[in-house]
């Protein structure tokens, strides 16, 4: 399963784990993703999306319909037709 947010496009990034002795080993920083169902009142239907926690906070503020419209305007392929 891919670890990419469907709405924001957040994906894993690479970095280093740094030990107490300052030894560096490669590691991955994964986004905080959750599978969540959202109800879109304008379309009267439920959609299931894999979204990051930051996207969920933004959806709580402005609503799912407005958030998807903004992301599509930016050029993201959300997978939901409005």
C-alpha positions as a Python dict, from the first residue, in 0.01 Angstrom:
ca = {
    (1, 'X'): (0, 0, 0),
    (2, 'X'): (142, 339, -94),
    (3, 'X'): (216, 588, 181),
    (4, 'X'): (95, 899, -2),
    (5, 'X'): (-180, 1137, 105),
    (6, 'X'): (-448, 1151, -164),
    (7, 'X'): (-533, 1515, -97),
    (8, 'X'): (-202, 1686, -18),
    (9, 'X'): (47, 1456, -191),
    (10, 'X'): (260, 1416, 122),
    (11, 'X'): (497, 1119, 85),
    (12, 'X'): (786, 962, 277),
    (13, 'X'): (1111, 1158, 292),
    (14, 'X'): (1460, 1030, 370),
    (15, 'X'): (1684, 1143, 652),
    (16, 'X'): (1930, 1021, 911),
    (17, 'X'): (1893, 857, 1249),
    (18, 'X'): (2159, 1013, 1468),
    (19, 'X'): (2278, 811, 1768),
    (20, 'X'): (2430, 947, 2087),
    (21, 'X'): (2777, 881, 1942),
    (22, 'X'): (2670, 1092, 1638),
    (23, 'X'): (2672, 788, 1407),
    (24, 'X'): (2431, 841, 1118),
    (25, 'X'): (2219, 573, 952),
    (26, 'X'): (1957, 624, 683),
    (27, 'X'): (1589, 615, 776),
    (28, 'X'): (1252, 719, 635),
    (29, 'X'): (1012, 975, 779),
    (30, 'X'): (659, 855, 703),
    (31, 'X'): (357, 1087, 681),
    (32, 'X'): (86, 1051, 945),
    (33, 'X'): (-177, 884, 723),
    (34, 'X'): (-524, 758, 812),
    (35, 'X'): (-797, 597, 604),
    (36, 'X'): (-1111, 800, 663),
    (37, 'X'): (-1462, 824, 520),
    (38, 'X'): (-1595, 1172, 444),
    (39, 'X'): (-1952, 1274, 360),
    (40, 'X'): (-1977, 1533, 83),
    (41, 'X'): (-2314, 1705, 140),
    (42, 'X'): (-2307, 1882, -199),
    (43, 'X'): (-2296, 1543, -375),
    (44, 'X'): (-2490, 1347, -111),
    (45, 'X'): (-2232, 1066, -104),
    (46, 'X'): (-1954, 915, 107),
    (47, 'X'): (-1591, 892, -9),
    (48, 'X'): (-1308, 695, 148),
    (49, 'X'): (-970, 866, 129),
    (50, 'X'): (-624, 805, 271),
    (51, 'X'): (-537, 1145, 417),
    (52, 'X'): (-271, 1296, 641),
    (53, 'X'): (-354, 1437, 984),
    (54, 'X'): (-278, 1789, 863),
    (55, 'X'): (-527, 1747, 576),
    (56, 'X'): (-793, 1632, 824),
    (57, 'X'): (-739, 1945, 1033),
    (58, 'X'): (-778, 2164, 725),
    (59, 'X'): (-1093, 1973, 624),
    (60, 'X'): (-1235, 2039, 972),
    (61, 'X'): (-1176, 2412, 918),
    (62, 'X'): (-1298, 2466, 560),
    (63, 'X'): (-1494, 2152, 473),
    (64, 'X'): (-1422, 1858, 243),
    (65, 'X'): (-1590, 2006, -66),
    (66, 'X'): (-1396, 2333, -52),
    (67, 'X'): (-1068, 2151, 23),
    (68, 'X'): (-1106, 1919, -276),
    (69, 'X'): (-1194, 2215, -501),
    (70, 'X'): (-879, 2401, -391),
    (71, 'X'): (-656, 2097, -442),
    (72, 'X'): (-797, 2032, -791),
    (73, 'X'): (-737, 2397, -879),
    (74, 'X'): (-372, 2350, -775),
    (75, 'X'): (-348, 2049, -1008),
    (76, 'X'): (-379, 1751, -771),
    (77, 'X'): (-561, 1443, -898),
    (78, 'X'): (-779, 1364, -598),
    (79, 'X'): (-982, 1077, -742),
    (80, 'X'): (-1314, 1239, -650),
    (81, 'X'): (-1535, 1401, -914),
    (82, 'X'): (-1710, 1719, -800),
}
